[in-house]
Amino acid sequence: MPRFSQAALLICLVALGTAAFAFDNGQFDNVPPDIRSWFKSMIAPNGVPCCDIADGHRTDYEVRDGTYWVPIEGQWMQVPERAVIRDRGNPIGEAVVWYMHHRGGIVISCFVPADAV
């Protein structure tokens, strides 16, 4: 497993064990089981888990020159191809981006466009 994948997995596991409670303020209490299961099953094409429902952010997006761009914390960021999930469907009908803060920057780990099939 590449070093970046190991680091991303470790960050997600730590986030699930500690910081997940900070993100879940009850906004996911009424999420249907199938949607919750979809969030929990998401894995990037490079094999890195996207983490969990509390880590996924519904988002707007644009396509620029064939690549996806999403707004994160007030700035538009290009979604790396390794993070785009096209083959798992999208039961919520809105784009979802998973990202984390790492070494002073933002790393996009997963992205599902609104029309993923």
Secondary structure, 3 states (H helix, E strand, C coil): CCHHHHHHHHHHHHHHHHHHHHHCCCCCCCCCHHHHHHHHHCECCCCCECCCHHHEEEECCEEECCEEEEEECCEEEECCHHHECCCCCCCCCCEEEEEEEECCEEEEEEEECCCCC
